[in-house]
Amino acid sequence: MSRFHFARNRHQYLITRALIRTSLSAYYPVEPAAWQFSKNRYGKPEISHPDASLAIRFNLSHTQGLTVCAITRDYAIGVDVENPQRSTQSGFSHLASYFSAREVEDLCNLPADEQQLRFFDYWTLKESYIKARGEGLAISLSKFSFLFMGNKLTEFRVEPDLQDKADCWQFWRIAMADQYGVDQGGADRYRIALAVKSSAGKFTVTAVRSIPLQSHVPVPLRFL
């Protein structure tokens, strides 16, 4: 934590670590301070103690004002959160580096006032997928595609050289107006994407607003 120059970054680092420890302890009888973690060769954190073979899986993401911890049992999971109000000018100038040709075409064909949110739809979905696979940017972002019809995600495709099956994945898109999960009638402040590798039945996704060591309060989720 001390490596960060700015206080806000030190605070975020501390809260993120407290969040994952207290959240994991809500599922297993392990004290928050007892968890130990390692990283795979791509940098994805994994549980190493008290038992590396625990079925629980987790993933983390944060943006200014919000940290998200996603947890499941048995299934690979990835999550990404972004603030869609932030500037994307540099991103738009390098679309071909981030998106597949089909995604670039679909994005550019949208009305200008819809492109910003769709950009973050693609970005968070792609991040959630590569994080769930645990290989990060070793996976080319142009090798898989998300297809939309209007505002509805209708299809996921992967190219053969990724050695994956698209129908083994489930995705969720979530909009939040603020960190309390309250819709105040304004523009969404956060876009969240969740990816789970499973061709099994549908999952139930629930959420709590957590202040580590203090409170866990259920919050509503607005799925897109």
C-alpha positions, 0 to 999 in steps of 0.5 A: 500500500505504501508504494502508492503516492496518492492517498486515494490510491492507498485507500482504494488498495486497502479497501479492496483487500479488506473487501475480498477477505471479508467477502470470502469469510462470509462463505467459509469459516476462515478469519479474514486475516487468515486468507493468503493469495498467490498469482498465476503466471498472468497475474490473476489472484487465486487462493493459496491458503488455507486450502488452494483446492477450495471450490470458491472462485473470485475476481475483483475490479474497481473504478473511482468510487466503486470496487466490485468483488465477484464470487462463485463456487466451482465456476471460473468468474470475471468482473469489470466495472467502469464509469461510462461518463469518463472520456473515451477519445483515446479508445475510439482512435484505437478501436481496431486494437480492442474490438473485433471487426464486427464490433467496430462496424456495429459501434461506428454504425450507432448514432453518435449519442449511443456510442459512448455507452456501447463502447463501455458495454464492449469493454467491460464484457471483454475484460470480464471474459479475459479475467475469467479465463485468467490470461489477461491481455495474453488473449487478443481482444479482437479474437472474440466478439459480442453481438447486440440487437438494439440494447440486448446482447444476443450472441458471443463468438470466439475464434477457433485459435482461442481453443474455447467454446462460446456456448460454455459462457454466460454474461450479465450486464448491470447498470448502477446509478451510484455506489448504493445501488440506488437509481436516482433518475440520472445517468448511470454512473457505473457499468458492470459486466460479469462472466461465468464459464458454465453451460449449466442452468441459469445462475441467480446473481445477487449483490450486497453493498459492503463496508468491510468489517461493518455492514453487508446490505442487499442492493437491487441490481438493474440488468441490461 
